[in-house]
């Protein structure tokens, strides 16, 4: 990820930050896996572990932010170096929010279990594809960020539509399920919050991909159309 500089210490600083971000990404990925497992099996212990991990995620975000501030103050970076540091800040913030979404899934699983719902009848398994898409999207975005791969970033942005379609389809099925048995409305609403959390994980993977294009191309493509993004990646140096 890091280009060579005249200052070996600056290279060391950038490599350290990059490594910390990847470490945070790995921690958040494990948190997502635990959250998905807790949902698939309505497992209280897995949900509890997700909540415990959240504290570590928050601490790491603060540590990376402090290190970023120190590097900026000491090195006063410009051009691509400054964009990279800004992107690291954005990626860190998005990873912390992914952790928040994993926590939300775990809390909803606990809520469903407390209500004593007939978990085997809830359509939680219908979220399997969406959960896999979200988890894979985050993993791909972190890999692309490590390599600053714009082509991979564009591919991830395109794949986000698949997750949105899965979310919309699940909401329709959930509405039908609640209409057929109004007694399930409370637990079904918890599942709706779970579905939204999974969809938001995909959004954060998308945000990380946009950071890659920002670093490499020097263009902020947030809120841009897919055609505009592809044109930027192809045309700008």
C-alpha positions as CSV (number, residue, x, y, z in Angstrom):
1,X,0.0,0.0,0.0
2,X,2.8,2.4,0.9
3,X,5.2,4.1,-1.7
4,X,8.8,4.5,-0.7
5,X,9.8,7.9,0.7
6,X,13.1,9.6,1.4
7,X,12.2,9.4,5.1
8,X,12.5,5.8,6.2
9,X,10.7,6.8,9.4
10,X,7.7,8.1,7.4
11,X,7.5,4.8,5.6
12,X,7.5,3.1,8.9
13,X,4.7,5.3,10.2
14,X,2.6,4.6,7.1
15,X,3.2,0.9,7.3
16,X,2.3,0.8,11.0
17,X,-1.0,2.6,10.3
18,X,-1.8,0.3,7.4
19,X,-1.1,-2.7,9.5
20,X,-3.3,-1.4,12.3
21,X,-6.2,-0.9,9.9
22,X,-5.8,-4.4,8.6
23,X,-5.7,-5.7,12.2
24,X,-8.9,-3.8,13.0
25,X,-10.5,-5.2,9.8
26,X,-9.6,-8.7,10.8
27,X,-11.2,-8.1,14.2
28,X,-14.4,-6.7,12.7
29,X,-14.6,-9.6,10.2
30,X,-14.4,-12.1,13.1
31,X,-17.1,-10.1,14.9
32,X,-19.4,-10.3,11.8
33,X,-18.8,-14.1,11.6
34,X,-19.8,-14.5,15.2
35,X,-22.9,-12.3,14.7
36,X,-24.0,-14.3,11.7
37,X,-23.4,-17.6,13.6
38,X,-25.5,-16.3,16.5
39,X,-28.3,-15.5,14.1
40,X,-28.1,-18.7,12.1
41,X,-28.2,-20.8,15.3
42,X,-29.9,-18.3,17.7
43,X,-26.8,-18.9,19.9
44,X,-26.7,-16.7,23.1
45,X,-23.0,-17.4,23.7
46,X,-22.0,-16.2,20.2
47,X,-24.1,-13.1,20.6
48,X,-22.4,-12.3,23.9
49,X,-18.9,-12.7,22.3
50,X,-19.9,-10.2,19.6
51,X,-20.8,-7.7,22.3
52,X,-17.5,-8.3,24.2
53,X,-15.5,-7.7,21.0
54,X,-17.1,-4.3,20.4
55,X,-15.1,-2.8,23.3
56,X,-11.9,-3.9,21.6
57,X,-13.0,-2.4,18.2
58,X,-13.8,0.9,19.8
59,X,-10.4,1.1,21.6
60,X,-8.6,0.3,18.4
61,X,-10.4,3.0,16.5
62,X,-9.3,5.5,19.2
63,X,-5.7,4.3,19.0
64,X,-5.5,4.5,15.2
65,X,-7.0,8.0,15.3
66,X,-4.3,9.1,17.8
67,X,-1.6,7.6,15.7
68,X,-3.0,9.4,12.6
69,X,-3.0,12.7,14.3
70,X,0.5,12.3,15.5
71,X,1.8,11.3,12.0
72,X,0.0,14.3,10.4
73,X,1.4,16.7,12.9
74,X,5.0,15.4,12.7
75,X,5.2,14.8,8.9
76,X,2.8,17.4,7.5
77,X,2.1,15.2,4.4
78,X,0.9,16.5,1.1
79,X,-0.7,15.1,-2.1
80,X,-1.2,11.3,-2.2
81,X,0.3,10.8,1.3
82,X,-2.3,13.1,2.8
83,X,-5.1,11.4,0.8
84,X,-3.9,8.0,2.1
85,X,-3.9,9.2,5.7
86,X,-7.4,10.7,5.2
87,X,-8.6,7.5,3.6
88,X,-7.2,5.5,6.6
89,X,-9.2,7.7,8.9
90,X,-12.4,7.1,6.8
91,X,-11.8,3.3,6.6
92,X,-11.2,3.1,10.3
93,X,-14.5,5.0,11.0
94,X,-16.3,2.6,8.6
95,X,-14.9,-0.5,10.2
96,X,-16.0,0.8,13.7
97,X,-19.5,1.2,12.3
98,X,-19.4,-2.3,10.9
99,X,-18.7,-3.4,14.4
100,X,-21.7,-1.4,15.5
101,X,-23.9,-3.3,13.0
102,X,-22.5,-6.7,14.2
103,X,-23.4,-5.6,17.7
104,X,-26.9,-4.7,16.6
105,X,-27.4,-8.2,15.1
106,X,-26.2,-9.8,18.4
107,X,-28.6,-7.5,20.4
108,X,-31.5,-8.5,18.2
109,X,-30.7,-12.2,18.6
110,X,-30.7,-11.7,22.3
111,X,-34.0,-9.9,22.1
112,X,-35.6,-12.7,20.1
113,X,-34.4,-15.2,22.6
114,X,-35.7,-13.2,25.6
115,X,-39.1,-13.1,24.0
116,X,-39.2,-16.8,23.9
117,X,-40.2,-16.8,20.2
118,X,-40.4,-20.0,18.3
119,X,-37.1,-19.4,16.6
120,X,-37.3,-22.4,14.3
121,X,-40.3,-20.9,12.6
122,X,-38.7,-17.4,12.1
123,X,-37.4,-16.9,8.5
124,X,-33.9,-16.0,9.7
125,X,-32.4,-18.5,7.3
126,X,-33.6,-16.3,4.5
127,X,-30.9,-13.8,5.5
128,X,-28.1,-16.2,4.7
129,X,-27.4,-15.0,1.2
130,X,-27.4,-11.4,2.3
131,X,-25.1,-12.1,5.2
132,X,-22.7,-13.9,3.0
133,X,-22.7,-11.1,0.4
134,X,-22.1,-8.5,3.1
135,X,-19.3,-10.4,4.7
136,X,-17.6,-11.1,1.4
137,X,-18.0,-7.5,0.4
138,X,-16.1,-6.3,3.5
139,X,-13.4,-8.9,3.0
140,X,-12.9,-7.9,-0.6
141,X,-12.9,-4.2,0.2
142,X,-10.2,-4.6,2.8
143,X,-8.1,-6.7,0.4
144,X,-8.5,-4.1,-2.3
145,X,-7.6,-1.3,0.1
146,X,-4.4,-3.2,1.1
147,X,-3.5,-3.3,-2.6
148,X,-5.0,0.1,-3.6
149,X,-6.7,-1.7,-6.4
150,X,-9.2,0.6,-8.2
151,X,-10.6,-2.1,-10.5
152,X,-11.4,-4.3,-7.5
153,X,-13.0,-1.3,-5.9
154,X,-15.3,-0.7,-8.9
155,X,-16.3,-4.4,-8.9
156,X,-17.3,-4.2,-5.2
157,X,-19.4,-1.1,-5.8
158,X,-21.3,-2.9,-8.6
159,X,-21.9,-5.9,-6.4
160,X,-23.6,-3.7,-3.8
161,X,-26.8,-3.9,-5.9
162,X,-27.0,-7.6,-5.2
163,X,-27.2,-7.0,-1.5
164,X,-29.8,-4.3,-1.9
165,X,-32.0,-6.7,-3.9
166,X,-31.6,-9.4,-1.2
167,X,-32.6,-6.9,1.5
168,X,-35.7,-5.8,-0.5
169,X,-36.7,-9.4,-1.1
170,X,-36.3,-10.3,2.5
171,X,-38.5,-7.4,3.6
172,X,-41.3,-8.5,1.3
173,X,-41.1,-12.1,2.7
174,X,-41.1,-10.8,6.3
175,X,-44.2,-8.7,5.7
176,X,-46.0,-11.8,4.3
177,X,-44.8,-13.8,7.3
178,X,-46.2,-11.3,9.8
179,X,-49.5,-11.0,8.0
180,X,-49.9,-14.8,8.2
181,X,-49.2,-14.9,11.9
182,X,-49.5,-11.5,13.7
183,X,-48.1,-13.1,16.9
184,X,-44.7,-13.1,15.3
185,X,-44.7,-9.3,14.6
186,X,-42.5,-8.4,17.6
187,X,-39.7,-10.9,16.8
188,X,-40.1,-10.3,13.1
189,X,-39.4,-6.6,13.7
190,X,-36.2,-7.6,15.4
191,X,-35.3,-9.6,12.3
192,X,-36.0,-6.5,10.2
193,X,-33.4,-4.6,12.2
194,X,-31.0,-7.5,11.6
195,X,-31.6,-7.3,7.9
196,X,-31.0,-3.6,7.9
197,X,-27.8,-4.0,9.8
198,X,-26.5,-6.6,7.3
199,X,-27.4,-4.2,4.4
200,X,-25.5,-1.4,6.2
201,X,-22.4,-3.6,6.4
202,X,-22.5,-3.7,2.6
203,X,-22.8,0.1,2.5
204,X,-19.6,0.4,4.6
205,X,-17.7,-2.0,2.3
206,X,-18.9,0.3,-0.5
207,X,-17.5,3.4,1.4
208,X,-14.1,1.7,1.8
209,X,-14.0,1.0,-1.9
210,X,-14.7,4.6,-2.6
211,X,-11.7,5.5,-0.4
212,X,-9.4,3.4,-2.7
213,X,-10.4,5.5,-5.7
214,X,-9.9,8.7,-3.7
215,X,-6.3,7.7,-2.8
216,X,-5.3,6.5,-6.2
217,X,-7.1,8.9,-8.5
218,X,-7.4,11.9,-6.2
219,X,-11.2,12.1,-6.9
220,X,-14.0,12.0,-4.3
221,X,-16.6,9.7,-5.9
222,X,-19.0,9.6,-3.0
223,X,-22.6,10.3,-4.3
224,X,-21.4,9.7,-7.9
225,X,-23.2,7.4,-10.3
226,X,-21.6,4.2,-11.4
227,X,-21.0,5.6,-14.9
228,X,-19.2,8.6,-13.4
229,X,-17.1,6.4,-11.1
230,X,-16.0,4.1,-14.0
231,X,-15.2,7.2,-16.1
232,X,-13.1,8.6,-13.3
233,X,-11.1,5.4,-12.8
234,X,-10.4,5.1,-16.5
235,X,-9.5,8.7,-17.3
236,X,-7.7,10.2,-14.3
237,X,-4.1,9.7,-13.6
